[in-house]
Amino acid sequence: MDQLVSNTTVHNDISYHIHSQTNPLLHEQEGPMVVVRGEGAHVYDADGRCYVDAMAGLWCASLGFSNKRLIAAATKQYEKIGFYHTFFHRTSDIVAELAETLVHLSGMESGKAYFATSGSEANETMVKMAWLYHKVKGKPEKRKIIARMRAFHGSTIAAASMCGLPFMHREYGLPLPGFLHTTTPDPYHGPAPGQSEAAFVDSLIADLEAMIEAEGADTIAGFIAEPIMAGGGIIVPPAGYFARVREVLQKHDILLMADEIVCGFHRTGNPFGQDTVGMKPDMMSLAKGLSSSYFPISAVVVHGKVYDALCEFNRAGGVFGHGFTNSGHPVGAAVASEAIKIYEELDMSTHVRAIGGKLKQRLAAMAESSPIIGEVRGAGLMIGVEFVADKANRTRFPEEQKVGGTFDRIAFKNGLIMRCMGDTVALSPPLNIDDAVAEEILEKFESTLHELTMELQ
Ligand SMILES: Cc1ncc(COP(=O)(O)O)c(C=O)c1O
């Protein structure tokens, strides 16, 4: 890129632009990374430096950064119509087709799909649907939502309230009343010394039951969970966890809402994360991989019983009082439909299991000989590597040492984009990476690990 253009971008960005999840003062000092181009799993900055983006942006660009078919699908649809909406009975052919595809893929009995534009909106929509469901069933006081500590569910007010991360709350006086957080099902740090996996699950279920008991089951509408936590540090729940959670929820007439925003569309080596962890939700939110993030589109797929409640509520002629201008945007629907076709043609879950398995195995081999890797975990192409001060006792490094952040910084210098969540670093690359890209990620990971280990000595 022309140096002058680049300097102008840096100037404008520092002067006029507020960034998400960025320290504003540090940004003023250090300025942005100006991303100018993408090619497969690689991105290029304004100085021509190439990075392998092992996070697919934000767990989202599942088909990389330059997929010609997705670009063509958007272009073709834009040529037909630049925008239309879905209020007042309006639709587009491609929107109706995508709804059918999603309901079919979800396996949700008598399901229906609703469209929005972001993951946060999809999660907010699920909360409203849960409230409406119980209201119709004559229990309007069932409104509280249980999420888990360390969960990430988005940035709008209810979605942020469902997050179990203090940095999402502290500036805003959140969570809102009625948004509760139960124990994280973290098999690495959660169990007491010597506690078996089954006993750990028992303790998680006891915590959930105690919360329901203390709050009153007739005040609780829903329980929201990612099948595998992404932003919380790649937390794969212990075996049997979701089956037991489901039992408890059913007993108390509490709806199970799956946040499939990261896990959905093959990320975990199955079409949906719920298939990987044995979760059977009443509704699910989708975004990111839905369109490989080439267009801001999200969706909620609900069980027929939730849709029936919506109908019942409006039996007298009212309308579903909800909607976003860009819900069911035809271009988003065209991109998402094409992405889903590509996933099917590439037999994406099988590919993800194979290549993710290789990556995990090689990282686990590095962990064996590393004094600081405590655990390599995850499923498919959603892998976390956790650094610890003492492997035998699973003791964390002091927070102020920022070991994960240091890894991130060194990786970036080495042309590898990863993401740290505390001292866990995540790998969530585009799903269609080949062996050569996997090898490049591993090589850069290994040299970064070596440099980090030296820095810590
Ligand atoms: C699990 C999960 N849910 C919800 C969201 C929110 O999605 P959005 O940023 O599109 O609102 C995210 C975003 O990273 C996410 O990881």
The ligand as a MOL file (V3000), in Angstrom:
LIG
                    3D

  0  0  0     0  0            999 V3000
M  V30 BEGIN CTAB
M  V30 COUNTS 16 16 0 0 0
M  V30 BEGIN ATOM
M  V30 1 C -20.2730 -17.5460 21.6620 0
M  V30 2 C -20.5940 -16.1790 21.1760 0
M  V30 3 N -21.8470 -15.7340 21.2690 0
M  V30 4 C -22.2000 -14.5190 20.8440 0
M  V30 5 C -21.2800 -13.6790 20.2800 0
M  V30 6 C -21.7030 -12.3050 19.8360 0
M  V30 7 O -21.7310 -12.1940 18.4600 0
M  V30 8 P -21.7100 -10.7420 17.7800 0
M  V30 9 O -20.3590 -10.1480 18.0510 0
M  V30 10 O -21.9470 -11.0410 16.3260 0
M  V30 11 O -22.8110 -9.9510 18.3710 0
M  V30 12 C -19.9560 -14.1030 20.1510 0
M  V30 13 C -18.9400 -13.2190 19.5480 0
M  V30 14 O -17.7610 -13.4870 19.5480 0
M  V30 15 C -19.5940 -15.3820 20.6210 0
M  V30 16 O -18.3320 -15.8200 20.5800 0
M  V30 END ATOM
M  V30 BEGIN BOND
M  V30 1 1 1 2
M  V30 2 1 2 3
M  V30 3 2 2 15
M  V30 4 2 3 4
M  V30 5 1 4 5
M  V30 6 1 5 6
M  V30 7 2 5 12
M  V30 8 1 6 7
M  V30 9 1 7 8
M  V30 10 2 8 9
M  V30 11 1 8 10
M  V30 12 1 8 11
M  V30 13 1 12 13
M  V30 14 1 12 15
M  V30 15 2 13 14
M  V30 16 1 15 16
M  V30 END BOND
M  V30 END CTAB
M  END
